[in-house]
Amino acid sequence: MEPPTLSVVAPVYNEAGILSEFVARCTRAAEQCGRPFEVVLVDDASTDGTPGVLASLARDGRVRAVRLASNAGQFRATQAGLRAARGGWIAVLDADLQDPPETIPRLVDVLATAEPAVGAVLAVKSHRDDPGLFMLGQFIFHRLQHALSRIAVPRGAGAYCLMRRAIAERVARAECPRANLAAVVAVAVSAARGRVETVTYEKAARYDGRGHVGWAGLIGEALDSLTITGALPRLLAVAAGGFAIAALASSGHPIARALLLGAGGAAAVGSLATRWQARHRLAGVREAGCAERR
């Protein structure tokens, strides 16, 4: 069997009921690309029958299973898959059938015809049918990202993407436990002085109507994503400056002005520390010298 040039990576958690269909659709989609491929499934310490299903699916030599000893979360599980993948091009998608595997050939076609500076192709949702509160949160998140971030992350981009190996190696080293994968990929591509392309797709409803992340996980993911792209530190700096100016304008006493100025300065220093922390956590993403395997 030829070594794979295309790897399809998917984190898996308690998806025993649909794994066979998911792998069958991934396999058909990858076959259309005309490249040797592998499907890498990362079991994030599932508690249902997922391990047994994966063992059965792995009888196909093109399917590989990676089992994590403890639940690490979607982003960490994805990183484990990136480290295990052998292809020069690596696609990532969720295993819950919301991301249709049939989009993979389109991602491959775009990257195949793109110039070398294109480090990744992000799949962007054309629309999504989610609860109103979730959509409001998404709107606020994307507005902050667009207004304050140094890195452009296309609206509607998530975990579904295709990246060159050099970018995948950077993403695999990122110290961000819950970040949105698209944000980390965008930072990695920017650090490599490249750019991203996009492909639109229609996100399907989850097969069982239930999500695994929860509100706490979504909020944590949003904060990590805003931090690594520089949007959150900028927001803190703006808020600190606004607080100091407003406080000084409303107080005429010299001592009060000095104290309030000190408070504003401390908040500004805190925002700079947060920015330094974001850069430190993404040191691996920003490292140069990751050679792409052809």
JOJOFEN-V492120 format. One record per residue. RES is the residue in one letter. SS is DSSP state (~ for helix, > for strand, _ for the rest). BURIAL is I if it has 9 or more other C-alpha atoms within 8 Angstrom, else O. D_CENTER is the distance of its C-alpha to the mean C-alpha in whole Angstrom. Layout:
{{RES | SS | BURIAL | D_CENTER} {RES | SS | BURIAL | D_CENTER}}
This chain:
{{M | _ | O | 31} {E | _ | O | 29} {P | _ | O | 26} {P | _ | I | 23} {T | _ | I | 22} {L | > | I | 19} {S | > | I | 17} {V | > | I | 15} {V | > | I | 13} {A | > | I | 12} {P | > | I | 12} {V | > | I | 15} {Y | _ | I | 17} {N | _ | I | 20} {E | _ | I | 20} {A | _ | I | 24} {G | _ | O | 25} {I | _ | O | 23} {L | ~ | I | 22} {S | ~ | I | 25} {E | ~ | O | 24} {F | ~ | I | 20} {V | ~ | I | 21} {A | ~ | O | 24} {R | ~ | I | 22} {C | ~ | I | 20} {T | ~ | I | 23} {R | ~ | O | 25} {A | ~ | I | 22} {A | ~ | I | 22} {E | ~ | I | 25} {Q | ~ | O | 25} {C | _ | O | 24} {G | _ | O | 27} {R | _ | I | 25} {P | _ | I | 25} {F | > | I | 22} {E | > | I | 21} {V | > | I | 19} {V | > | I | 17} {L | > | I | 17} {V | > | I | 16} {D | > | I | 18} {D | _ | I | 16} {A | _ | I | 20} {S | _ | I | 21} {T | _ | O | 24} {D | _ | O | 25} {G | _ | I | 27} {T | ~ | I | 23} {P | ~ | I | 25} {G | ~ | O | 28} {V | ~ | I | 26} {L | ~ | I | 24} {A | ~ | I | 27} {S | ~ | O | 29} {L | ~ | I | 26} {A | _ | I | 26} {R | _ | O | 30} {D | _ | O | 28} {G | _ | O | 28} {R | _ | O | 25} {V | > | I | 23} {R | > | I | 22} {A | > | I | 21} {V | > | I | 19} {R | > | I | 20} {L | _ | I | 19} {A | _ | O | 22} {S | _ | O | 20} {N | _ | O | 18} {A | _ | I | 15} {G | _ | I | 12} {Q | ~ | I | 9} {F | ~ | I | 7} {R | ~ | I | 10} {A | ~ | I | 11} {T | ~ | I | 9} {Q | ~ | I | 10} {A | ~ | I | 13} {G | ~ | I | 13} {L | ~ | I | 12} {R | ~ | O | 15} {A | ~ | O | 17} {A | _ | I | 17} {R | _ | I | 20} {G | _ | I | 19} {G | _ | I | 19} {W | > | I | 16} {I | > | I | 13} {A | > | I | 12} {V | > | I | 9} {L | _ | I | 10} {D | _ | I | 11} {A | _ | I | 15} {D | _ | I | 16} {L | _ | I | 17} {Q | _ | I | 16} {D | _ | I | 14} {P | _ | O | 17} {P | ~ | I | 17} {E | ~ | O | 20} {T | ~ | I | 18} {I | ~ | I | 17} {P | ~ | I | 20} {R | ~ | O | 19} {L | ~ | I | 16} {V | ~ | I | 19} {D | ~ | O | 21} {V | ~ | I | 20} {L | ~ | I | 18} {A | ~ | O | 22} {T | ~ | O | 24} {A | _ | O | 22} {E | _ | O | 23} {P | _ | O | 22} {A | _ | O | 20} {V | > | I | 17} {G | > | I | 15} {A | > | I | 12} {V | > | I | 13} {L | > | I | 10} {A | > | I | 11} {V | > | I | 12} {K | > | I | 14} {S | _ | I | 18} {H | _ | O | 18} {R | _ | O | 18} {D | _ | O | 20} {D | _ | O | 19} {P | _ | O | 22} {G | ~ | O | 23} {L | ~ | O | 22} {F | ~ | O | 18} {M | ~ | I | 18} {L | ~ | O | 20} {G | ~ | O | 17} {Q | ~ | O | 15} {F | ~ | O | 18} {I | ~ | O | 18} {F | ~ | I | 14} {H | ~ | I | 14} {R | ~ | O | 18} {L | ~ | I | 17} {Q | ~ | I | 14} {H | ~ | I | 16} {A | ~ | O | 20} {L | ~ | I | 19} {S | _ | I | 16} {R | _ | O | 17} {I | _ | I | 14} {A | _ | O | 14} {V | _ | I | 10} {P | _ | O | 12} {R | _ | O | 13} {G | _ | O | 12} {A | > | I | 9} {G | > | I | 6} {A | > | I | 5} {Y | > | I | 8} {C | > | I | 9} {L | > | I | 11} {M | > | I | 12} {R | > | I | 15} {R | ~ | I | 15} {A | ~ | I | 16} {I | ~ | I | 12} {A | ~ | I | 11} {E | ~ | I | 14} {R | ~ | I | 12} {V | ~ | I | 9} {A | ~ | I | 11} {R | _ | I | 13} {A | _ | I | 11} {E | _ | O | 12} {C | _ | I | 10} {P | _ | O | 10} {R | _ | I | 8} {A | _ | I | 6} {N | _ | I | 3} {L | ~ | I | 0} {A | ~ | I | 4} {A | ~ | I | 6} {V | ~ | I | 5} {V | ~ | I | 7} {A | ~ | I | 9} {V | ~ | I | 10} {A | ~ | I | 11} {V | ~ | I | 13} {S | ~ | I | 14} {A | ~ | I | 16} {A | _ | I | 17} {R | _ | O | 19} {G | _ | I | 17} {R | > | I | 16} {V | > | I | 14} {E | > | I | 15} {T | > | I | 14} {V | > | I | 16} {T | > | O | 17} {Y | > | I | 17} {E | _ | O | 18} {K | _ | I | 16} {A | _ | O | 19} {A | _ | O | 20} {R | _ | I | 19} {Y | _ | O | 22} {D | _ | O | 23} {G | _ | O | 22} {R | _ | O | 20} {G | _ | O | 17} {H | _ | O | 16} {V | _ | O | 14} {G | ~ | O | 17} {W | ~ | O | 17} {A | ~ | O | 17} {G | ~ | I | 13} {L | ~ | I | 12} {I | ~ | O | 14} {G | ~ | I | 13} {E | ~ | I | 9} {A | ~ | I | 10} {L | ~ | I | 13} {D | ~ | I | 10} {S | ~ | I | 8} {L | ~ | I | 12} {T | ~ | I | 13} {I | ~ | I | 11} {T | _ | I | 12} {G | _ | I | 15} {A | ~ | I | 16} {L | ~ | I | 17} {P | ~ | I | 19} {R | ~ | I | 21} {L | ~ | I | 21} {L | ~ | I | 23} {A | ~ | I | 25} {V | ~ | O | 26} {A | ~ | O | 27} {A | ~ | I | 29} {G | ~ | I | 31} {G | ~ | O | 32} {F | ~ | I | 33} {A | ~ | I | 35} {I | ~ | O | 37} {A | ~ | O | 37} {A | ~ | I | 39} {L | ~ | I | 41} {A | ~ | O | 42} {S | ~ | O | 43} {S | _ | O | 45} {G | _ | O | 48} {H | _ | O | 49} {P | ~ | O | 49} {I | ~ | O | 47} {A | ~ | I | 45} {R | ~ | I | 44} {A | ~ | O | 43} {L | ~ | O | 42} {L | ~ | I | 39} {L | ~ | I | 38} {G | ~ | O | 38} {A | ~ | I | 35} {G | ~ | I | 33} {G | ~ | I | 33} {A | ~ | O | 32} {A | ~ | I | 29} {A | ~ | I | 28} {V | ~ | O | 29} {G | ~ | O | 26} {S | ~ | I | 24} {L | ~ | I | 24} {A | ~ | O | 24} {T | ~ | I | 20} {R | ~ | I | 19} {W | ~ | O | 21} {Q | ~ | O | 19} {A | ~ | I | 15} {R | ~ | I | 17} {H | ~ | O | 18} {R | ~ | I | 15} {L | _ | I | 13} {A | ~ | I | 16} {G | ~ | I | 15} {V | ~ | I | 13} {R | ~ | I | 16} {E | _ | I | 18} {A | _ | O | 20} {G | _ | O | 22} {C | _ | I | 19} {A | _ | O | 22} {E | _ | O | 20} {R | _ | O | 22} {R | _ | O | 24}}
